[in-house]
Amino acid sequence: MKRPWINKEDFNALGINDAKLQTKFQQVCNGLLKKNDISKAELLSKLEEVVDHPLVFAEEKGSKFRFLAELLLAKKRQEAAPQTDAKAYDLKEQVPDFPIYGAENIDEKAIGQMNAAMRLPISLAGALMPDAHSGYGLPIGGVLATDSNTIIPFAVGVDIACRMCLSIYDISDRAFDKDGSRLKSILNENTVFGMGAKSKNYYDTSIFDRHEWSATKLIRSLKDKAYAQLGTSGTGNHFVEWGTFSIKDGMLDDLPAGNYLALLSHSGSRGFGASIANYYSKLAMEKTILPREAKELAWLDLDSAEGQEYWISMNLAGDYASANHHEIHNKISTKLQAQPIMRIENHHNFAWQERLPDGRSVMVHRKGATPAGEGVLGIIPGSMATPGFLVRGKGSPASIDSASHGAGRLMSRNRAFKEIKHDAVQELLKQHGISLLGSGLDEAPMVYKDIHAVMKAQESLVEVLGSFMPRIVKMADPRERPED
């Protein structure tokens, strides 16, 4: 039987017309087909996604498609028309000092990326959180304060305003024993996951009454997509899960000690945010020319039209991400026939205008880092088989009022698929009494750092108020491509 190779006609149909690029793509793609890792139809579908969203794939650590995405991005940069207002910058000769929390568990590549970020001429302060690992541009877990009039799209990240939301109900966690099947059904019927996933119905669409949806041509072109995806979740480590929220007396006003039924979700601004990131990251790299090791950390000036457009778009993506979570939580609360007695939320992958202790006004980029100013509440999840934590920030100047956004990955997705066994994951989940709906081996508990070690490394940054232990976990189908 003749093997179904990828050929020139296939690449032309995808819009990949450059001969040298086709040759490199052909080597990788036919290698995958030869190993029987993927069918030709599935591969062509993935390639179409790579062509449409190269920055998303380039951000994905360990992906077999990351190399192809980077080839496309390099080609686009090469073809970009020269900008009359483009300006080249050198980096600082020395790396300014910055704190690294839990350094013994952070890979050298992530530290190298943070070193490059600190050498930017606009960088004023930085910190690396204990869950840090390498990403694209600024490492995940990186916090960077720059001149107040600058913003770096890749220091914000592709999944703009990726967010945590926790709803606590005045219901005992004994509900898992009494009503577990109903809780599973409610979760399954009121959540939608995956690349391009669309909502089945709506609870509240008032976010689309905002005037910012007509602010720029790009935002206007994305409004229909954003509307269709309201109340949906992405792929990769995005989840919605029931769990037990435990708290002791005196930790939170109006919440007595006990074990409560709670709902926790993690996702961001979906295709809307990714498209904003793709567009303005490319634009920033065309206007701000940096040495190779820092090229993805190009910035936009907030005094420029492009800078203002990105600022408006990023903030709208933040409010849209919040509305996504509220849509999910409100739908589930309605089906549960109970309203939460407390809802707590925070987002990462964002930039805030703040002040350093010396009074300087700065732009603080938190890529995979939780705001932890004094008294600020936040949620730091673990894995599907380990607890997450409700925390109160201590306002540490050294960390620029920041903490980790989770446990952080230990291994790439490709390595997880090769090394982790399905039976081992199932046995671990069974031991902890956890029901899993969806997900793949790339999100197994073993791919994450020890959340307790991560929390210990940041005791000076946050106070733990309560814990959330997953019981019923819903994630994207394992065949879906990771998105963040």
Secondary structure, DSSP 4 states (H G I P E B T S, - for coil): -------HHHHHHHT---HHHHHHHHHHHHHHHHTTSS-HHHHHHHHHHHHH-HHHHHTSTT-TTHHHHHHHHHHHHHHSPPPTT-EE-PPPSSPPP--BTTGGGS-HHHHHHHHHHHTSTTEEEEEEEEEEE--SSSPEEEEEEEETTEE-HHHH-SSTT-EEEEEEEEEETTHHHHHHHHHHHHHHHT--BSTT---SS-S--GGGGSGGGGSSHHHHHHHHHHHHHTT-B-STT-EEEEEEEEE-TTSSTT--SEEEEEEEEEE--HHHHHHHHHHHHHHHHHHEE--GGGGGG--EETTSHHHHHHHHHHHHHHHHHHHHHHHHHHHHHHHHT---SEEEEEE-SEEEEEE-TTS-EEEEEEETEEE--TT-EEEE---TTS-EEEEEE---TTTTSEEESSS-BSS-HHHHHHH--HHHHHHHHHHTT-EEES--GGGSGGGB--HHHHHHHTTTTEEEEEEEEEEEEEE--TTSPP--
